[in-house]
Amino acid sequence: KEHPRLIPFLIFTRAGGTGAAADILHLALLNPDVSWDRKNNPEPWNKLGPNDQYKFHPVNVDYSNLKIDGPDS
């Protein structure tokens, strides 16, 4: 109440901290490059198919039309 000019600063600082925490949680929980269980699933990225989208925001990529190219197909 004594410094009303600090209110926008605090709002944006808290919003930035919340966004950073949400991004870290998103990467830690949904990214296939992170493995929390080393015994049962040591390499979770090997279970992804060509149609699985794991990026937060794909740019100009249609995952439904991708095909496997290589020795596993």
C-alpha positions as CSV (number, residue, x, y, z in Angstrom):
1,K,0.0,0.0,0.0
2,E,2.9,2.3,0.6
3,H,4.5,1.7,-2.9
4,P,1.7,1.1,-5.5
5,R,4.2,1.1,-8.3
6,L,5.6,-2.2,-7.1
7,I,2.3,-4.0,-7.7
8,P,2.8,-4.7,-11.4
9,F,6.4,-5.7,-10.8
10,L,5.3,-8.3,-8.2
11,I,2.5,-9.5,-10.5
12,F,4.8,-10.1,-13.4
13,T,7.5,-11.6,-11.3
14,R,5.1,-14.1,-9.8
15,A,3.6,-14.9,-13.2
16,G,7.1,-15.5,-14.6
17,G,8.0,-17.7,-11.7
18,T,4.8,-19.7,-12.1
19,G,5.4,-20.1,-15.8
20,A,8.9,-21.3,-15.3
21,A,7.8,-23.8,-12.7
22,A,5.0,-25.0,-15.0
23,D,7.5,-25.5,-17.8
24,I,9.9,-27.4,-15.7
25,L,7.1,-29.7,-14.4
26,H,5.9,-30.2,-18.0
27,L,9.4,-31.2,-19.1
28,A,10.0,-33.4,-16.1
29,L,6.7,-35.3,-16.3
30,L,5.9,-35.5,-20.0
31,N,9.2,-35.4,-21.9
32,P,10.4,-38.8,-23.0
33,D,14.0,-37.9,-22.5
34,V,13.5,-37.9,-18.8
35,S,13.5,-41.3,-17.0
36,W,12.3,-41.5,-13.4
37,D,12.2,-45.3,-13.3
38,R,15.6,-46.8,-14.2
39,K,14.8,-50.4,-13.4
40,N,11.5,-50.9,-15.3
41,N,11.9,-48.4,-18.1
42,P,15.5,-47.3,-18.5
43,E,15.0,-45.9,-22.1
44,P,11.5,-44.6,-22.5
45,W,12.3,-42.8,-25.8
46,N,12.6,-46.1,-27.5
47,K,8.9,-46.8,-27.0
48,L,7.8,-43.8,-29.0
49,G,6.4,-44.4,-32.5
50,P,6.7,-42.0,-35.4
51,N,3.2,-40.7,-34.8
52,D,3.8,-39.7,-31.1
53,Q,4.0,-36.0,-30.5
54,Y,6.1,-35.1,-27.5
55,K,7.1,-31.5,-28.2
56,F,5.2,-28.8,-26.5
57,H,4.5,-26.9,-29.7
58,P,5.3,-28.5,-33.0
59,V,6.0,-26.1,-35.8
60,N,4.9,-27.2,-39.3
61,V,5.1,-30.9,-38.5
62,D,2.2,-33.2,-39.1
63,Y,2.9,-36.3,-36.9
64,S,0.1,-38.3,-38.4
65,N,1.9,-38.6,-41.8
66,L,5.4,-39.6,-40.5
67,K,6.7,-43.1,-41.3
68,I,9.6,-45.1,-39.8
69,D,12.6,-45.1,-42.1
70,G,15.4,-47.4,-41.1
71,P,16.1,-51.0,-40.1
72,D,13.2,-51.2,-37.5
73,S,10.5,-50.8,-40.2
